[in-house]
Amino acid sequence: MKNEFLKNLKSYNLEGFGVLLAVSGGKDSMTMLDLFNYFKYELKLNLVVCHFNHSLRDDADRDEKFVKTQCEKYGLKFYSKKEDVLLYSNENKLSTEEGARFLRYKFFDEVKRIENLEYIATAHNKNDLAETVIMRILRGTGINGLIGIQSERGDLIRPILNFSRDEIEKYIEENNIPFVEDKTNFEELYLRNKIRLNLFPILKNEYNPRILDAISRLSNIAFDYSTISREYIASKEGLLWEFNKEKILVYIEKLKLQSRSFRNIMYREFFEFISKDPDGINYKIIEEIDNLIFSKTGKYIEIKNVVFKIEYDKLLIYDKNIFENLEMKFYFENLDFSLYSTKFFDIIIEQSSFEEFKNLKQNKDLLFINKKYLDFLKIRNKENGDFLELEFGKKKLKDIFIDEKVSKDIRKNIPIFEIENNIVWVPNIRRSNRYLVDEKDDIIKIRVLSKE
């Protein structure tokens, strides 16, 4: 087992890097901890251990103390954090499992950043992989859901994923590795536990003694298929679709020319990319999305916070929670140049002149104002009833956006510049007829650069 584990570590190219070990104190994570500690000098590893206390069980504090004690014996740096997962989950309308996972990985990311580490290692094993795949099949899943758990994904590695629970228990026994037992693993309250305790023994004893290997192969095949699909869809970027400010824009007329099968796969991939939900969406929803592309502008479908929406000649796909709350005031920090940043834009303020204004005043992407107004200048989001004062009178901002064919969703992130509660500029769209400059003014120039 040690040789196979070393082979896994070398496949990640870990030598000389820092690794955060997520350790609960159970058999799996204590095996992983012992194996990492065994090879830490050979691979020059900087190891830091993290334990997250979910406050969900009476013996949660016991587990935390146990892991801390073991880290002292190994001589490894130890971090722990205790959170009320149930309270957090209820307040944020999440399942307990979702809330626990979010808080746990948030903590891991914090420690990884503080300690300047490169990787996070978790102790998922081959049984966990099989249980995850079966659970997703029972709930209904797409090809990507059959992947289950990946051995490596970004900075997250799972170095004992190819070991079964039986192999881990054998290692524990042969090497006298201490561990704590989670009593809830034996309670049939959760689907995963029911699969582990009831379904798998039947599948293994009565149908296929090598069921774990069979599901592991299925996972690898699904991964290969998914990789090919994603690479092919990626090759169509710029031709069929584009990614713009955390939204996917698909050209509808070109999309209609694709086969129905390809369209279905693409909807699934884009949904899973935006939602980060490997369970995907069912075929009935896929059909509804495909019918949507033959609808008029403004029609939309919302699935698990992911919106598929028709906007003129494009299908927009985005997380409905991505939009930024813009609220900013400005100060000219030096004589020549100042830079401000938002999630989607850089805002640059520069000293200018009346001569430059005369040459560039037709540019919609520039705002020239008298420097004395800078203390009163701020940006905000669009609001109902907004209007611009133009040369021939007032015009509603909503009507201007319609004329310019700016989609409703993009409008939410366009910065609105105002002085003394009067809108003076909508970048790249229109400038107000108020607060114009003349040759006597001390003039500054403002540019907005999109972070695309």
Secondary structure, DSSP 8 states (H G I E B T S, - for coil): -HHHHHHHHHHTT-TT-EEEEE--SSHHHHHHHHHHHHHTTTTT-EEEEEEEE-S-STTHHHHHHHHHHHHHHHT-EEEEEE--HHHHHHHTT--HHHHHHHHHHHHHHHHHHHTT-SEEE----HHHHHHHHHHHHHH---TGGGG-S-SEETTEE-TTTTS-HHHHHHHHHHTT------GGGG-TTSHHHHIIIIIHHHIIIII-TTHHHHHHHHHHHHHHHHHHHHHHHHHTBTTTEEEETTEEEEEHHHHHTS-HHHHHHHHHHHHHHHH--TT---HHHHHHHHHHTTS-TT-EEEETTEEEEEETTEEEEEETT-----EEE----SSSEEEEE-SSEEEEEEE--HHHHHHHTT-TTEEEEEGGGGGGEEEE---TT-EEEETTEEEEHHHHHHHTT--HHHHTTS-EEEETTEEEEETTTEE-SSS---TTS-EEEEEEEE--
